[in-house]
C-alpha cells in the first residue's frame, strides 16, 4: 500500500473497523494499492 501524503510504502496500515478503509498509521490518509498508482 502507498501513502500519497507521506510518499512512502506502508507495510503496516490501519484498517477502520467501521468502514474497512485502509489508512496510513503515520498521518491517517487513505492508502492506495500499488496497482492503482498512475505513472507517466
C-alpha distance matrix in Angstrom:
0.0 3.8 6.9 9.8 12.3 11.7 10.7 8.7 5.8 5.4 6.8 8.8 7.8 10.9 12.0 15.0 18.0 19.7 17.5 14.4 12.1 8.8 9.3 8.9 11.5 13.2 13.9 13.1 11.5 9.8 6.1 5.7 4.6 5.8 9.1 9.7 9.9 13.7 15.4 19.1
3.8 0.0 3.8 6.3 9.0 8.6 7.1 5.9 4.6 5.7 8.7 10.8 9.5 12.5 14.0 16.6 19.9 21.4 19.0 16.4 13.5 10.3 9.6 8.5 11.5 12.1 12.2 12.2 10.0 9.1 5.6 5.2 6.0 6.3 9.8 9.5 8.4 11.8 13.2 16.8
6.9 3.8 0.0 3.8 5.5 5.5 5.4 5.6 6.3 6.6 10.3 11.4 9.5 11.9 13.7 15.7 19.4 20.5 18.3 16.4 13.0 10.2 8.2 6.4 9.6 9.4 8.8 9.2 6.8 7.2 5.0 6.6 8.9 9.9 13.1 11.8 10.6 13.5 14.9 18.2
9.8 6.3 3.8 0.0 3.8 5.7 4.9 7.2 9.1 10.2 13.9 15.2 13.2 15.2 16.7 18.2 21.9 22.6 20.1 18.6 15.0 12.8 10.8 9.5 12.8 11.8 10.2 10.8 7.7 8.5 7.2 7.6 10.5 11.0 13.6 11.7 9.7 11.8 13.0 15.8
12.3 9.0 5.5 3.8 0.0 3.8 5.4 8.1 10.7 11.2 15.0 15.6 13.6 15.2 17.2 18.3 22.1 22.7 20.7 19.6 15.9 13.9 11.0 9.0 11.6 9.7 7.6 9.1 6.8 9.2 9.1 10.7 13.8 14.6 17.4 15.4 13.5 15.4 16.4 18.9
11.7 8.6 5.5 5.7 3.8 0.0 3.8 5.5 8.5 9.2 12.9 13.7 12.6 14.7 17.3 19.0 22.7 23.9 22.2 20.7 17.2 14.5 11.6 8.5 10.4 8.1 7.4 9.9 8.6 11.0 10.1 11.9 14.3 14.6 17.9 16.7 14.6 16.8 17.2 19.9
10.7 7.1 5.4 4.9 5.4 3.8 0.0 3.8 7.2 9.3 12.9 14.7 13.9 16.6 18.9 20.9 24.6 25.8 23.7 21.8 18.4 15.6 13.3 10.7 13.1 11.4 11.0 12.9 10.9 12.3 10.4 10.9 12.8 12.2 15.4 14.5 11.8 13.7 13.8 16.4
8.7 5.9 5.6 7.2 8.1 5.5 3.8 0.0 3.8 6.3 9.5 11.8 11.8 14.9 17.5 20.1 23.5 25.3 23.4 21.0 18.0 14.6 12.7 9.9 11.7 10.6 11.5 13.2 11.8 12.7 10.2 10.8 11.8 11.0 14.7 14.6 12.4 14.9 14.9 18.0
5.8 4.6 6.3 9.1 10.7 8.5 7.2 3.8 0.0 3.8 6.4 9.3 9.7 13.3 15.6 18.6 21.8 23.8 21.9 19.2 16.5 12.9 11.8 9.5 11.3 11.4 12.8 13.7 12.5 12.5 9.3 9.7 9.6 8.9 12.7 13.3 11.9 15.0 15.4 18.9
5.4 5.7 6.6 10.2 11.2 9.2 9.3 6.3 3.8 0.0 3.8 5.7 6.0 9.6 12.2 15.4 18.5 20.7 19.3 16.4 14.1 10.3 9.1 6.8 8.0 9.1 11.0 11.4 11.0 11.0 8.3 9.8 9.9 10.5 14.2 14.6 14.0 17.4 18.5 22.0
6.8 8.7 10.3 13.9 15.0 12.9 12.9 9.5 6.4 3.8 0.0 3.8 6.2 9.8 12.3 15.8 18.3 21.1 20.0 16.7 15.1 11.4 11.1 9.4 9.6 11.5 13.9 14.0 14.1 13.6 10.9 12.1 11.2 11.7 15.2 16.4 16.2 19.8 20.8 24.4
8.8 10.8 11.4 15.2 15.6 13.7 14.7 11.8 9.3 5.7 3.8 0.0 3.8 6.8 9.6 13.1 15.4 18.4 17.8 14.7 13.5 10.0 9.5 8.1 7.2 10.0 12.7 12.3 13.3 13.0 11.2 13.3 13.0 14.4 17.7 18.4 18.6 22.3 23.7 27.3
7.8 9.5 9.5 13.2 13.6 12.6 13.9 11.8 9.7 6.0 6.2 3.8 0.0 3.8 6.6 9.9 12.7 15.3 14.4 11.5 9.9 6.4 5.8 5.3 5.5 8.8 10.5 9.3 10.1 9.5 8.2 10.9 11.3 13.6 16.6 16.6 17.1 20.8 22.6 26.3
10.9 12.5 11.9 15.2 15.2 14.7 16.6 14.9 13.3 9.6 9.8 6.8 3.8 0.0 3.8 6.6 9.3 12.0 11.7 9.3 8.2 5.7 5.3 6.3 5.7 9.5 10.7 8.5 10.2 9.5 9.6 12.8 13.7 16.5 19.1 18.7 19.6 23.2 25.4 29.0
12.0 14.0 13.7 16.7 17.2 17.3 18.9 17.5 15.6 12.2 12.3 9.6 6.6 3.8 0.0 3.8 6.2 8.9 8.4 5.6 5.6 4.6 6.2 8.9 9.3 12.9 13.4 10.4 11.4 9.7 10.2 12.8 13.5 16.8 18.8 18.2 19.9 23.4 26.0 29.6
15.0 16.6 15.7 18.2 18.3 19.0 20.9 20.1 18.6 15.4 15.8 13.1 9.9 6.6 3.8 0.0 3.8 5.5 5.7 4.7 5.2 6.5 7.6 10.7 11.1 14.3 14.0 10.5 11.8 10.2 11.9 14.7 16.0 19.6 21.3 20.1 21.9 25.2 28.0 31.5
18.0 19.9 19.4 21.9 22.1 22.7 24.6 23.5 21.8 18.5 18.3 15.4 12.7 9.3 6.2 3.8 0.0 3.8 6.0 5.6 8.0 9.7 11.3 14.3 14.2 17.6 17.5 14.1 15.6 13.9 15.4 17.9 18.8 22.4 23.8 22.9 25.0 28.3 31.3 34.7
19.7 21.4 20.5 22.6 22.7 23.9 25.8 25.3 23.8 20.7 21.1 18.4 15.3 12.0 8.9 5.5 3.8 0.0 3.8 6.0 8.2 11.1 12.6 16.0 16.4 19.4 18.7 15.0 16.0 14.2 16.3 18.6 19.9 23.6 24.6 23.3 25.5 28.6 31.7 35.0
17.5 19.0 18.3 20.1 20.7 22.2 23.7 23.4 21.9 19.3 20.0 17.8 14.4 11.7 8.4 5.7 6.0 3.8 0.0 3.8 5.5 9.0 11.0 14.8 16.0 18.9 17.8 14.0 14.2 11.7 13.7 15.6 17.0 20.7 21.5 19.9 22.2 25.2 28.5 31.7
14.4 16.4 16.4 18.6 19.6 20.7 21.8 21.0 19.2 16.4 16.7 14.7 11.5 9.3 5.6 4.7 5.6 6.0 3.8 0.0 3.8 6.4 9.3 12.9 14.2 17.5 17.0 13.4 13.5 10.6 11.7 13.4 14.2 17.9 18.8 17.7 20.1 23.4 26.5 30.0
12.1 13.5 13.0 15.0 15.9 17.2 18.4 18.0 16.5 14.1 15.1 13.5 9.9 8.2 5.6 5.2 8.0 8.2 5.5 3.8 0.0 3.8 6.2 10.0 12.0 14.8 13.9 10.4 9.9 6.9 8.3 10.4 11.9 15.7 16.9 15.3 17.3 20.5 23.6 26.9
8.8 10.3 10.2 12.8 13.9 14.5 15.6 14.6 12.9 10.3 11.4 10.0 6.4 5.7 4.6 6.5 9.7 11.1 9.0 6.4 3.8 0.0 3.8 7.1 9.3 12.2 12.0 9.0 8.5 5.8 5.9 8.4 9.6 13.1 15.0 14.0 15.5 19.0 21.7 25.2
9.3 9.6 8.2 10.8 11.0 11.6 13.3 12.7 11.8 9.1 11.1 9.5 5.8 5.3 6.2 7.6 11.3 12.6 11.0 9.3 6.2 3.8 0.0 3.8 6.4 8.8 8.2 5.3 5.4 4.3 5.3 8.9 11.1 14.0 16.5 15.2 15.9 19.2 21.6 25.0
8.9 8.5 6.4 9.5 9.0 8.5 10.7 9.9 9.5 6.8 9.4 8.1 5.3 6.3 8.9 10.7 14.3 16.0 14.8 12.9 10.0 7.1 3.8 0.0 3.8 5.4 5.7 4.7 5.4 6.3 6.3 9.8 11.9 14.1 17.2 16.2 16.0 19.3 21.1 24.4
11.5 11.5 9.6 12.8 11.6 10.4 13.1 11.7 11.3 8.0 9.6 7.2 5.5 5.7 9.3 11.1 14.2 16.4 16.0 14.2 12.0 9.3 6.4 3.8 0.0 3.8 6.1 5.9 8.3 9.8 9.9 13.4 15.1 17.0 20.3 19.7 19.5 22.8 24.4 27.8
13.2 12.1 9.4 11.8 9.7 8.1 11.4 10.6 11.4 9.1 11.5 10.0 8.8 9.5 12.9 14.3 17.6 19.4 18.9 17.5 14.8 12.2 8.8 5.4 3.8 0.0 3.8 6.1 8.3 11.0 11.3 14.6 16.7 18.2 21.6 20.8 19.9 22.9 24.1 27.2
13.9 12.2 8.8 10.2 7.6 7.4 11.0 11.5 12.8 11.0 13.9 12.7 10.5 10.7 13.4 14.0 17.5 18.7 17.8 17.0 13.9 12.0 8.2 5.7 6.1 3.8 0.0 3.8 5.7 9.1 10.4 13.8 16.6 18.3 21.5 19.9 19.1 21.7 23.2 26.0
13.1 12.2 9.2 10.8 9.1 9.9 12.9 13.2 13.7 11.4 14.0 12.3 9.3 8.5 10.4 10.5 14.1 15.0 14.0 13.4 10.4 9.0 5.3 4.7 5.9 6.1 3.8 0.0 3.8 6.5 8.7 12.4 15.2 17.7 20.4 18.7 18.6 21.4 23.4 26.5
11.5 10.0 6.8 7.7 6.8 8.6 10.9 11.8 12.5 11.0 14.1 13.3 10.1 10.2 11.4 11.8 15.6 16.0 14.2 13.5 9.9 8.5 5.4 5.4 8.3 8.3 5.7 3.8 0.0 3.8 6.2 9.5 12.8 15.2 17.6 15.5 15.3 17.9 20.0 23.0
9.8 9.1 7.2 8.5 9.2 11.0 12.3 12.7 12.5 11.0 13.6 13.0 9.5 9.5 9.7 10.2 13.9 14.2 11.7 10.6 6.9 5.8 4.3 6.3 9.8 11.0 9.1 6.5 3.8 0.0 3.8 6.9 10.1 13.0 15.0 12.9 13.4 16.3 19.0 22.1
6.1 5.6 5.0 7.2 9.1 10.1 10.4 10.2 9.3 8.3 10.9 11.2 8.2 9.6 10.2 11.9 15.4 16.3 13.7 11.7 8.3 5.9 5.3 6.3 9.9 11.3 10.4 8.7 6.2 3.8 0.0 3.8 6.7 9.4 11.8 10.2 10.6 13.9 16.4 19.8
5.7 5.2 6.6 7.6 10.7 11.9 10.9 10.8 9.7 9.8 12.1 13.3 10.9 12.8 12.8 14.7 17.9 18.6 15.6 13.4 10.4 8.4 8.9 9.8 13.4 14.6 13.8 12.4 9.5 6.9 3.8 0.0 3.8 6.4 8.2 6.4 7.2 10.6 13.3 16.8
4.6 6.0 8.9 10.5 13.8 14.3 12.8 11.8 9.6 9.9 11.2 13.0 11.3 13.7 13.5 16.0 18.8 19.9 17.0 14.2 11.9 9.6 11.1 11.9 15.1 16.7 16.6 15.2 12.8 10.1 6.7 3.8 0.0 3.8 5.5 5.5 7.1 10.8 13.3 17.0
5.8 6.3 9.9 11.0 14.6 14.6 12.2 11.0 8.9 10.5 11.7 14.4 13.6 16.5 16.8 19.6 22.4 23.6 20.7 17.9 15.7 13.1 14.0 14.1 17.0 18.2 18.3 17.7 15.2 13.0 9.4 6.4 3.8 0.0 3.8 5.5 5.6 9.0 10.7 14.5
9.1 9.8 13.1 13.6 17.4 17.9 15.4 14.7 12.7 14.2 15.2 17.7 16.6 19.1 18.8 21.3 23.8 24.6 21.5 18.8 16.9 15.0 16.5 17.2 20.3 21.6 21.5 20.4 17.6 15.0 11.8 8.2 5.5 3.8 0.0 3.8 5.6 8.2 10.4 13.9
9.7 9.5 11.8 11.7 15.4 16.7 14.5 14.6 13.3 14.6 16.4 18.4 16.6 18.7 18.2 20.1 22.9 23.3 19.9 17.7 15.3 14.0 15.2 16.2 19.7 20.8 19.9 18.7 15.5 12.9 10.2 6.4 5.5 5.5 3.8 0.0 3.8 6.4 9.7 13.0
9.9 8.4 10.6 9.7 13.5 14.6 11.8 12.4 11.9 14.0 16.2 18.6 17.1 19.6 19.9 21.9 25.0 25.5 22.2 20.1 17.3 15.5 15.9 16.0 19.5 19.9 19.1 18.6 15.3 13.4 10.6 7.2 7.1 5.6 5.6 3.8 0.0 3.8 6.4 10.0
13.7 11.8 13.5 11.8 15.4 16.8 13.7 14.9 15.0 17.4 19.8 22.3 20.8 23.2 23.4 25.2 28.3 28.6 25.2 23.4 20.5 19.0 19.2 19.3 22.8 22.9 21.7 21.4 17.9 16.3 13.9 10.6 10.8 9.0 8.2 6.4 3.8 0.0 3.8 6.7
15.4 13.2 14.9 13.0 16.4 17.2 13.8 14.9 15.4 18.5 20.8 23.7 22.6 25.4 26.0 28.0 31.3 31.7 28.5 26.5 23.6 21.7 21.6 21.1 24.4 24.1 23.2 23.4 20.0 19.0 16.4 13.3 13.3 10.7 10.4 9.7 6.4 3.8 0.0 3.8
19.1 16.8 18.2 15.8 18.9 19.9 16.4 18.0 18.9 22.0 24.4 27.3 26.3 29.0 29.6 31.5 34.7 35.0 31.7 30.0 26.9 25.2 25.0 24.4 27.8 27.2 26.0 26.5 23.0 22.1 19.8 16.8 17.0 14.5 13.9 13.0 10.0 6.7 3.8 0.0
